[in-house]
Amino acid sequence: MAFELPDLPYAHDALEPHIDARTMEIHHGKHHNAYTTNLNNAIEGTDLADSSIEDILAGISGHSPAIRNNGGGFYNHRLFWEIMGPDAGGAPAGDLGAAIDSAFGSFEEFKNKFATAAATRFGSGWAWLVATGDGLVVTSSPNQDNPLMDISEVKGTPILGIDVWEHAYYLNYQNRRPDYVSAFWNVINWDAVAEKYAASV
């Protein structure tokens, strides 16, 4: 198998009450597992079997819908687990905090823009904080697309993302996506986001 389902870096119930244990069990063990399995099936027997997920996504326009959807799903969820954690939240400091202030005016303005991108993404998709050559940008993408893909409207390195597919929140929040987005601020591991930012510049 070229790609493996990563272990969660914390227990299923570690993000409660903001994200419930049952959602985490299904989201990681069923959804992310399926993307991983389907990605491996889609690239089996091709020269992509030895490629990194980042390289695959960078040339996604030349690959099948199965690779696009499942490759995106594999990468997006891996990042999602990494940028969350228990006893998290608060606000970013250091270089990341300064970059957010520079790009958006303040952390509060960034939060508003990110929450709007997440709440207004029609149907299923993701909202992102992206490191680009021109600084930080907030955007959203449909389905399992992301800013690493050559087809993306905004291209760059995603350093923070929120899954707004209904499977990410419906058990606990039903149709109240804005409540889920609001709760997300309590589980962001800003140290992990800062590491991704530092690696991108």
C-alpha positions in Angstrom: 0.0 0.0 0.0 1.4 3.3 -1.1 -0.5 5.4 1.5 -1.5 4.5 5.1 -4.2 5.8 7.3 -2.4 7.9 9.9 -3.2 7.3 13.5 -5.1 10.1 15.3 -2.6 12.0 17.5 -5.1 12.0 20.4 -8.0 10.0 21.7 -11.4 10.0 19.9 -13.0 11.9 22.8 -10.1 14.3 23.3 -11.8 17.2 21.4 -15.1 17.0 23.3 -17.4 18.8 23.8 -16.5 20.7 20.7 -16.2 17.6 18.4 -17.8 14.4 19.8 -16.1 11.1 20.1 -18.6 9.3 17.8 -18.1 11.7 15.0 -14.3 11.3 15.3 -14.6 7.5 15.3 -16.7 7.6 12.1 -14.8 10.5 10.5 -11.3 9.0 10.9 -12.1 5.3 11.0 -14.6 5.2 8.2 -14.3 8.3 5.9 -10.6 8.9 6.1 -9.9 5.2 5.9 -12.1 4.9 2.8 -10.3 7.8 1.0 -7.0 6.1 1.8 -8.1 2.7 0.5 -9.7 4.2 -2.6 -6.6 6.3 -3.4 -4.4 3.3 -3.2 -6.7 1.4 -5.5 -6.8 4.3 -8.0 -3.0 4.5 -8.2 -2.2 0.8 -8.1 -0.1 -0.3 -11.1 0.7 3.3 -12.1 3.8 5.4 -11.7 2.0 7.4 -9.0 2.5 4.6 -6.6 5.9 5.9 -5.7 4.9 9.6 -5.6 4.2 11.8 -2.6 0.7 13.0 -2.1 1.8 16.5 -2.6 3.3 15.7 -6.0 0.1 13.9 -7.0 -2.1 16.8 -6.1 0.2 19.3 -7.8 -0.6 17.6 -11.1 -4.1 16.6 -10.4 -5.5 18.0 -13.7 -3.8 15.1 -15.4 -5.3 12.4 -13.2 -8.7 10.7 -12.9 -11.6 11.9 -10.8 -11.0 9.0 -8.4 -7.4 10.2 -7.8 -8.6 13.8 -7.4 -11.4 13.0 -4.9 -9.6 10.4 -2.9 -6.2 12.0 -3.0 -7.7 15.2 -1.8 -9.6 13.4 0.9 -6.5 11.6 2.1 -4.4 14.8 2.3 -7.1 17.1 3.7 -8.0 14.8 6.5 -4.4 14.2 7.5 -3.9 17.9 7.8 -7.2 18.3 9.7 -6.2 15.8 12.4 -2.8 17.4 12.7 -4.0 21.0 13.3 -6.4 20.1 16.1 -5.8 19.0 19.6 -7.1 18.9 23.2 -6.5 21.9 25.5 -6.0 24.0 22.4 -7.6 27.2 21.0 -6.5 30.7 21.9 -4.7 32.8 19.4 -1.5 32.4 17.4 1.7 34.2 18.4 5.1 34.7 16.9 5.7 34.9 13.1 2.3 33.3 12.4 0.4 35.8 14.5 2.3 38.6 12.9 1.6 37.3 9.4 -2.2 37.0 10.2 -2.2 40.5 11.5 -0.4 41.7 8.4 -2.7 39.9 6.0 -6.1 40.5 7.7 -5.6 43.5 10.0 -6.2 41.5 13.2 -6.8 38.0 14.5 -10.5 38.8 14.9 -10.8 39.9 11.3 -9.1 36.7 10.2 -11.6 34.7 12.3 -14.5 36.5 10.7 -13.2 35.9 7.2 -12.4 32.3 7.8 -15.7 31.6 9.5 -17.6 33.2 6.6 -15.6 31.1 4.0 -16.5 28.0 6.0 -20.2 28.9 6.5 -20.9 30.0 3.0 -19.1 27.1 1.1 -22.1 25.7 -0.8 -22.6 22.0 -0.3 -19.5 20.0 0.8 -16.0 21.3 1.0 -13.3 23.0 3.0 -12.2 26.4 4.2 -8.5 27.1 4.3 -5.8 29.4 5.5 -3.2 29.3 2.8 0.4 30.4 2.6 1.1 31.9 -0.8 3.9 33.8 -2.3 2.0 37.0 -1.5 1.2 36.2 2.1 -1.7 34.5 3.9 -5.0 34.1 2.1 -8.4 32.7 3.2 -10.3 30.6 0.7 -12.6 27.6 0.3 -12.8 24.7 -2.1 -15.5 22.3 -3.1 -15.6 18.6 -2.3 -12.0 17.3 -1.5 -10.2 19.9 -3.5 -7.4 22.0 -1.9 -5.0 24.8 -2.7 -2.1 22.3 -3.6 -4.0 21.3 -6.7 -3.1 22.9 -10.0 -6.9 23.4 -10.7 -7.4 25.4 -7.5 -8.6 29.0 -7.8 -6.1 30.0 -5.0 -2.9 28.1 -5.1 -0.5 27.7 -2.1 0.2 25.6 0.9 -2.7 25.0 3.2 -1.7 25.5 6.9 -5.2 25.4 8.5 -8.3 23.8 7.2 -11.8 23.0 8.4 -13.9 20.2 7.0 -17.4 21.4 6.3 -18.8 18.2 4.8 -21.8 17.2 6.8 -20.1 14.0 8.0 -17.7 16.3 10.0 -20.4 17.8 12.2 -23.9 16.5 11.6 -24.2 14.1 14.6 -23.5 16.8 17.0 -24.6 20.0 15.2 -27.2 18.8 12.7 -27.7 21.7 10.2 -26.0 24.3 12.4 -22.8 24.6 10.5 -21.9 28.0 12.0 -22.1 26.6 15.5 -19.6 23.9 14.5 -17.3 26.5 12.9 -17.5 28.5 16.1 -16.6 25.5 18.2 -13.6 24.8 15.9 -11.7 27.7 17.3 -11.5 25.8 20.6 -9.6 22.9 19.2 -7.1 24.5 16.8 -3.5 23.6 17.8 -1.8 26.9 16.8 1.7 25.4 17.5 1.0 22.8 14.7 -0.3 25.5 12.4 2.8 27.7 13.1 5.0 24.8 12.2 3.3 24.4 8.9 3.6 28.1 8.3 7.3 28.1 9.1 7.8 25.2 6.7 6.0 27.0 3.9 8.0 30.2 3.9 
